[in-house]
């Protein structure tokens, strides 16, 4: 099953509204989509609104997906908001993405995410 992903450009930031069930395959496809969009628009920041996402990945799958995000999106800062309560490993995912050269942070609000992306 794939995710329903809507993207809009807001200033110099790509804003994604993501809905659907979290699976490893869907998350890898999301990384590819963000990479393609960032390359096409020449941007280095993306805000991921995860309010419509459900499900959580097992830790091994989260590690694999995080490594892929880090390698694939090296140079694109990712700010995630509205992550599902079942995502207990947000700091783990930030660390794994960072270990492969990426940059991911989770935020409680859109405003704080935008401020971080702007710097």
C-alpha positions as CSV (number, residue, x, y, z in Angstrom):
1,X,0.0,0.0,0.0
2,X,1.3,3.4,-0.8
3,X,0.9,6.7,1.0
4,X,-1.2,9.6,-0.2
5,X,1.3,12.4,-0.5
6,X,0.3,16.0,-1.4
7,X,3.1,18.5,-1.8
8,X,3.1,22.3,-2.1
9,X,5.9,24.8,-2.3
10,X,5.6,27.5,0.5
11,X,8.4,30.0,0.1
12,X,11.6,28.0,-0.1
13,X,10.2,25.0,1.7
14,X,8.4,21.9,0.3
15,X,5.4,21.1,2.5
16,X,4.1,17.5,2.5
17,X,0.7,16.3,3.8
18,X,1.0,12.6,4.2
19,X,-1.8,10.1,4.7
20,X,-1.9,6.4,5.0
21,X,-0.4,3.4,6.7
22,X,3.3,3.4,7.4
23,X,5.2,0.5,5.7
24,X,8.9,0.2,4.9
25,X,8.1,0.3,1.2
26,X,5.9,3.3,1.4
27,X,8.5,5.2,3.5
28,X,11.3,4.4,1.0
29,X,9.1,5.7,-1.8
30,X,8.4,8.8,0.2
31,X,12.2,9.4,0.5
32,X,12.5,9.0,-3.3
33,X,9.6,11.5,-3.9
34,X,11.1,14.1,-1.5
35,X,14.5,13.7,-3.3
36,X,13.0,14.2,-6.7
37,X,10.9,17.2,-5.6
38,X,13.8,18.9,-3.8
39,X,16.1,18.4,-6.8
40,X,13.5,19.7,-9.3
41,X,12.8,22.8,-7.2
42,X,16.3,23.4,-5.9
43,X,15.2,23.5,-2.3
44,X,17.0,22.2,0.8
45,X,14.1,22.0,3.3
46,X,11.0,19.9,3.6
47,X,8.2,20.0,6.2
48,X,6.5,16.6,6.7
49,X,3.0,16.9,8.2
50,X,2.3,13.3,9.3
51,X,-1.1,13.9,10.9
52,X,-2.8,11.5,8.4
53,X,-0.3,8.7,9.0
54,X,-1.0,5.6,11.0
55,X,1.1,2.6,12.1
56,X,4.7,2.3,13.4
57,X,7.6,0.4,12.0
58,X,9.4,-2.3,13.9
59,X,12.8,-1.1,15.1
60,X,14.8,-3.0,12.5
61,X,12.6,-1.6,9.7
62,X,12.9,1.9,11.2
63,X,16.6,1.6,11.2
64,X,16.7,0.5,7.5
65,X,14.3,3.3,6.5
66,X,16.2,5.9,8.5
67,X,19.5,4.9,6.9
68,X,17.9,5.2,3.4
69,X,16.5,8.7,4.3
70,X,19.9,9.8,5.5
71,X,21.7,8.6,2.3
72,X,19.0,9.6,-0.2
73,X,18.2,13.0,1.3
74,X,21.7,14.2,2.3
75,X,21.6,18.0,2.0
76,X,17.8,18.2,2.5
77,X,16.7,19.2,6.0
78,X,13.5,17.4,7.1
79,X,11.2,18.7,9.8
80,X,8.4,16.4,10.9
81,X,5.2,17.5,12.7
82,X,2.1,15.7,13.9
83,X,3.8,12.3,14.1
84,X,1.5,9.5,15.3
85,X,1.5,8.8,19.1
86,X,2.6,5.2,18.2
87,X,5.9,6.6,16.9
88,X,7.9,6.2,20.1
89,X,11.3,6.2,18.5
90,X,11.4,9.8,17.1
91,X,14.9,10.5,18.6
92,X,16.1,7.1,17.3
93,X,15.0,8.0,13.8
94,X,16.7,11.4,14.0
95,X,19.9,9.7,15.1
96,X,19.8,7.0,12.4
97,X,19.1,9.6,9.6
98,X,21.9,11.8,11.0
99,X,24.4,8.8,11.0
100,X,24.1,8.6,7.2
101,X,24.5,12.4,6.6
102,X,20.8,13.4,6.7
103,X,19.1,15.9,8.9
104,X,15.7,15.1,10.5
105,X,14.0,16.7,13.5
106,X,10.5,16.2,15.0
107,X,8.6,19.3,16.2
108,X,5.4,19.9,18.2
109,X,4.3,22.8,15.9
110,X,4.5,23.9,12.3
111,X,5.9,27.3,13.5
112,X,8.8,25.7,15.3
113,X,9.5,23.4,12.4
114,X,9.5,26.4,10.0
115,X,11.9,28.4,12.2
116,X,14.3,25.5,12.3
117,X,14.1,25.0,8.5
118,X,14.8,28.7,8.0
119,X,18.1,28.6,9.7
